Amino acid sequence: MRYNIRMKKYTLLFLLPIFFAGCFNERGVSLRYYNDCEEYYDVQGYYHKQCDKNLADYSEIKSEIKSDIKSILFIPDENPSHGSVR
């Protein structure tokens, strides 16, 4: 009985990192280390770069953390939508 509990614990500790594994690249966390970006110039000569979607982008994480900190510390928005009360 004691062996089964210990074996389940070790199996869980071994498999858990595999389930939460992600590749950290320059844009965020994705399933692959290298991004499959399609880069091309259109007819007018403008450069375009279309990349696959990440699981989490660093820019989104950064903006969410900033908004959470502002809400915790009760800091008002820099550009209020309903005008200023000065």
Residue pairs with C-beta under 8 A, 6 or more apart in sequence:
22 29
22 30
22 31
22 55
23 29
23 30
23 31
23 32
23 33
25 32
25 33
25 34
25 35
25 54
27 35
27 51
27 54
27 57
27 58
28 54
28 55
28 56
28 57
28 58
28 59
28 60
28 61
29 54
29 55
29 56
30 52
30 54
30 55
31 55
32 52
35 51
35 52
36 51
36 52
37 49
37 50
37 51
37 52
38 49
38 50
38 51
39 47
39 48
39 49
40 47
40 48
41 47
41 48
42 48
69 75
70 77
